[in-house]
Amino acid sequence: MSKVTVDYTDYFSGMIKRMREDGLLMVTSSADGKPNVMTIGWGTVGILWSLPVFVVLVRPTRYTYSRLEEVDEFTVNVPSKELAKAVLHCGTVSGRDNDKFKDMGFTAVQGKMVKAPIIEECIMHYECRVVHENDVIPEALEKTIINDAYPQGDFHRIYYGQILATYADENALQKLKS
């Protein structure tokens, strides 16, 4: 499929809708280039330090966390609704024990600006380099958030990824407009 460059703010509401409905697919890679994909349902896009950023949260218990600590780059891939089953699979099995690219028949395509690949079958892609990270501070969170999101006390690390490139499948962009 042909990919075209888009502004990171293009199709923002469609991207947020996909994240809220099924999730997005975040891809990391190890130093030796082996990719891993994880479903994310929390994140945001904005401006920090005069840079466009995609903010993602990853628990230290996740395999993706070790990949991000090793290689500080990632991609966020926006799947179409047709990939909902694959998104669910990527959110329920670990990359420690499974090759989710192989399991789901995903095609890893080298990123333009980062080591982590994109997922060819997705309709939009953000390539990001980590410019800052910090841990959620439990004492600073409202108690209802701790009760709802962290009953096991497994608090996230927050990664701020500068968006270096954004592009999309020109034939699938209509899917993000609806």
VENKA-V108361 format. One record per residue. N is the residue number from 1. RES is the residue in one letter. PHI is phi in whole degrees, 0 to 359 (none if undefined). PSI is psi in whole degrees, -180 to 180 (none if undefined). Layout:
{{N:RES:PHI:PSI} {N:RES:PHI:PSI}}
//
This chain:
{{1:M:none:145} {2:S:278:131} {3:K:252:140} {4:V:238:147} {5:T:290:135} {6:V:228:161} {7:D:285:146} {8:Y:299:-20} {9:T:271:-12} {10:D:295:137} {11:Y:63:26} {12:F:303:-48} {13:S:296:-36} {14:G:293:-39} {15:M:295:-45} {16:I:298:-40} {17:K:299:-43} {18:R:296:-39} {19:M:296:-42} {20:R:290:-38} {21:E:283:-56} {22:D:238:-29} {23:G:115:165} {24:L:250:168} {25:L:246:115} {26:M:263:131} {27:V:243:134} {28:T:237:172} {29:S:217:156} {30:S:277:173} {31:A:300:-30} {32:D:273:5} {33:G:92:2} {34:K:286:121} {35:P:279:155} {36:N:221:142} {37:V:238:141} {38:M:223:141} {39:T:282:136} {40:I:237:139} {41:G:240:-4} {42:W:237:137} {43:G:166:171} {44:T:203:158} {45:V:242:138} {46:G:188:-162} {47:I:242:125} {48:L:223:138} {49:W:56:33} {50:S:64:20} {51:L:243:145} {52:P:286:130} {53:V:227:150} {54:F:246:119} {55:V:261:126} {56:V:233:155} {57:L:240:133} {58:V:224:131} {59:R:284:141} {60:P:301:-20} {61:T:282:-11} {62:R:276:146} {63:Y:301:-37} {64:T:303:-35} {65:Y:302:-47} {66:S:295:-34} {67:R:292:-43} {68:L:293:-34} {69:E:289:-27} {70:E:276:-46} {71:V:231:114} {72:D:274:49} {73:E:221:153} {74:F:203:164} {75:T:239:150} {76:V:243:125} {77:N:243:131} {78:V:263:112} {79:P:276:156} {80:S:284:168} {81:K:300:-29} {82:E:295:-18} {83:L:264:14} {84:A:305:-40} {85:K:294:-40} {86:A:293:-39} {87:V:298:-43} {88:L:299:-45} {89:H:301:-46} {90:C:293:-17} {91:G:265:-4} {92:T:241:-9} {93:V:238:155} {94:S:265:142} {95:G:290:-13} {96:R:297:-36} {97:D:247:-11} {98:N:224:146} {99:D:264:94} {100:K:292:-26} {101:F:298:-46} {102:K:292:-45} {103:D:305:-41} {104:M:261:-1} {105:G:69:28} {106:F:284:147} {107:T:257:119} {108:A:274:123} {109:V:242:128} {110:Q:308:132} {111:G:297:157} {112:K:283:-33} {113:M:238:-13} {114:V:230:163} {115:K:289:-34} {116:A:293:138} {117:P:279:169} {118:I:261:168} {119:I:259:110} {120:E:308:-39} {121:E:288:-12} {122:C:279:163} {123:I:261:-14} {124:M:210:150} {125:H:219:139} {126:Y:240:127} {127:E:257:129} {128:C:226:146} {129:R:240:129} {130:V:294:126} {131:V:249:-12} {132:H:195:152} {133:E:213:150} {134:N:204:161} {135:D:266:147} {136:V:299:134} {137:I:260:106} {138:P:306:-40} {139:E:294:-19} {140:A:266:-6} {141:L:271:147} {142:E:295:141} {143:K:302:-36} {144:T:295:-34} {145:I:292:-43} {146:I:299:-46} {147:N:297:-41} {148:D:280:-43} {149:A:258:-20} {150:Y:226:50} {151:P:297:-25} {152:Q:266:-2} {153:G:76:20} {154:D:265:78} {155:F:286:147} {156:H:283:159} {157:R:259:138} {158:I:258:125} {159:Y:249:128} {160:Y:257:108} {161:G:257:118} {162:Q:295:128} {163:I:281:115} {164:L:263:-27} {165:A:205:145} {166:T:221:129} {167:Y:208:166} {168:A:211:162} {169:D:285:115} {170:E:299:-26} {171:N:275:-11} {172:A:247:0} {173:L:298:-28} {174:Q:301:-29} {175:K:294:-25} {176:L:273:-17} {177:K:282:-27} {178:S:281:none}}
//
